[in-house]
Amino acid sequence: MALKLLYITKDPAVARIAQAAGVDRIWADMEYIGKAERQGGMDTVQSCHTIEDVRSVRAAVTTSQLLVRVNPIHKATADYCSSEQEINDVIDAGADVIMLPFFKTVKEVRTFLDIVDGRIPTQLLLETPEAVEVVDEILKLPGVDEIHIGLNDLSLGYGMKFMFQLLADGTVDMLCGKFRAAGLPYGFGGIAAPGQGIVPAERVIAEHYRLGSTCAILARSFCNTSIITDLKEIERVFQTGVKAIRDFEEKCADGEIDFDANRAEVCEIVQHICGATATKEKV
């Protein structure tokens, strides 16, 4: 079964291109509360999409699904509306799936699920050490449809040097095992285009297959539209990049990739980047 591929954009033209290339979910990203503070100084994507962006992308997306990430659970202030209002607005704007990021407690997840109330499928973005500690309780909550591991923020939470340390040290294996036992679809992190990435995309895709993952985010480096602005070039990048991913997935599905050897290579790359302690297994 091919990975569901996700791509973040608020540009309807880019959304249509990604959809035509075979991207399964177009991702509108409304999360901004607290994000700049915890990722300050890092070269990360901070999209700050609006409900108007959600509506614009909704109008452009016809065959792919529209995923919307809202803010962490919060109360209304002078600067932003409450979580309840935000979630209701997103559902009214036509989201197919709604994502809760950066939660730390069972209560936050329960609040999110209560507000959504089964109106659309939910996806949790697990990206805090606190959430890892209570993940067993979270997985028992009715109304959780999917879960994704946010490698970047979770690695920051553990004070790590590099987000793929979580693949090397057994954390992702442990969490995927729990998700699998709970019967939930799951994914983790993002991937570049094949042939690219500090950890090459092929190595990460093979890890998705080894771990039974069902979805992967196309990283900003897959097609950085702040650098590539010509729509024809964007279309070329998506068409060739998605095809290359699907071609490599076929090799994974057909048993042509040695997953154990691939994992060893991933650990070696991480160790080279971070030092010998990076691949020490968690206990």
Residue, then its C-alpha position, 0 to 999 in steps of 0.5 A: m500500500a502506497l504512502k499517503l503523501l502530504y504537502i503544505t501550501k496555501d496557494p491554490a495553483v500549487a495545490r492543484i499541481a500537487q494534486a495532479a501529481g498524485v499528492d494525496r493530501i493538501w495541508a493548510d497550516m493554521e498553527y502559529i501560537g507558540k511556534a515561533e518561540r519554540q522553533g526560534g532561530m531554526d530553519t523551519v516552516q511557520s506557515c500561519h495560514t488563515i481560514e481564508d486560505v483554507r477556503s481558497v485551497r478547498a475550492a482548488v482541491t477536488t480529488s485530494q483531501l484537505l488536511v488542516r492543522v489548527n493551533p494547540i488547545h487554547k482560550a480566546t484572547a484579544d489576539y485570537c479566537s478560542s479553539e472551539q471557534e477555530i475548529n468549528d470554522v475549519i470544519d465549516a470551511g470544508a476540511d476533510v481531516i483536522m489535525l491537533p498539534f503540540f498537545k501534552t496532556v490527555k485532557e487537551v486531546r479529549t477537549f479537541l475530540d469533544i469539539v470535533d465531535g465526530r464531524i470529520p476525521t481527526q489526526l493527532l500530531l505527537e510532538t512533545p515528550e509529555a505526550v509520549e509519556v501518556v500516549d497509551e492513555i491517548l490511544k484509548l480515547p474514542g475519536v482518534d482516527e490517525i496519528h503522526i509523529g512530529l520529529n522536529d519538535l519532539s527531538l527539540g523537546y528531548g534536547m536532541k541535535f538532529m530530528f532523525q535521532l528519534l529514528a536511530d534511538g528506537t523512539v519511532d519504533m516504540l511509538c509505531g508499535k503502540f500505534r499498530a497495536a491500537g489499530l491506528p494509521y500512522g506516519f512520521g516526519g517528512i521526506a525530501a525528493p529521492g536523491q536528496g536530503i541529509v538522510p537520503a529520502e530513499r533511506v527514510i522511505a524504506e524506514h516508513y515501510r519497515l515500520g508500517s507507516t501509512c503517510a509521509i509529509l513532503a518536506r519543504s525541500f521537496c519543492n520550496t516554492s519560496i525559491i521556485t516560483d515558476l508554475k511550470e517548473i513547480e509542476r515538473v518538480f512535483q511530477t518527477g519527484v512524486k513518480a520517483i517516490r512511487d517507483f522506490e516504494e514499489k521496490c520496498a513493496d516488492g522486497e527489493i530493499d533490505f530493511d535491516a541494512n537500510r536501518a543500519e545505514v540510517c543509524e550510521i548517518v545519524q551517528h556521523i552527524c550527531g556523534a556516537t551517543a546518537t544511536k544508543e537505544k532508549v530503555 
